[in-house]
Amino acid sequence: MNQYVNPIPGQRDHRRTIFIEALRVTVRWLVVSAVRSVDTGVRNARRWYAENQATDSRGAHDFMRGFALALRKAQVAKWISIAGHPFVFSPIVALLVGAYLFGPVESVIGLLTVILCCLMPASLYILRKVKIGEWSDLDVSARKDRPHLFLVGLAFLLFTELVLLVTRQPNVYALGCLAALILIGGGLFLNRWLKPSMHAGFAMLTACSLWPLSASLSLVAMLFAVAVGWSRVQLRRHTWWEVGVGLLLGMLVCRLIQV
């Protein structure tokens, strides 16, 4: 990626300003959405309490506080998990980085290639599996189903890699697909012993890949990746051990790619 970090000085300053501003707007939208969701959850909890008044006011008050806190955590965890989904966080960052390095047209073309060749067919495949009852949920939480998911993901990524190379798109996109291939391959291998969090892994991989562009921005994204891991634990999708393995796997893959 380093060969693309130094475009023409004037273009670099202009694109950097657009890149930072777009990322700021995106983060603000995510935070505002999370706050609104929390506020809705608290109001629903209060409404529930008003409809189910308990005789012991002190016990009811303690219960209300505990219930509201648990609901608030669940709402925040849900939004962070959605924002940190591999099909959401990584493509958004790829779009912004591509616009900064190459311009908006090349960025959109690269992202559309990844979406049409990998993300969309993979999403439709997962949706179909859930609809016919073979998989329990869209996260494919059951460990026994994940090898199948990983193999499907590897197949779509390989196809996307081929399309990117044939159409001679910027190497950064092909490099990103290669990193995803290695990460999923690692998840497939480790699934024999535990269920590593791919949410956390992809979030950390994406965060670390920002380091050549901006160390401070990369550190902020790393903190977000940790928050994604927390959300997966709060939603009972993974344990802290599985989240830690996912975060470490994402860091190692990024280091391997950037060598």
Secondary structure, 3 states (H helix, E strand, C coil): CHHHCCCCHHHHHHHHHHHHHHHHHHHHHHHHHHHHHHHHHHHHHHHHHHHCCCCCHHHHHHHHHHHHHHHHHHHHHHHHHHHCCCCCHHHHHHHHHHHHHCCHHHHHHHHHHHHHHHHHHHHHHHHHHHHCCCCCCCCCCCHHHHHHHHHHHHHHHHHHHHHHHHCCCCHHHHHHHHHHHHHHHHHHHHCCCCCCCHHHHHHHHHHHHCCCCCHHHHHHHHHHHHHHHHHHHHCCCCCHHHHHHHHHHHHHHHHHHHC
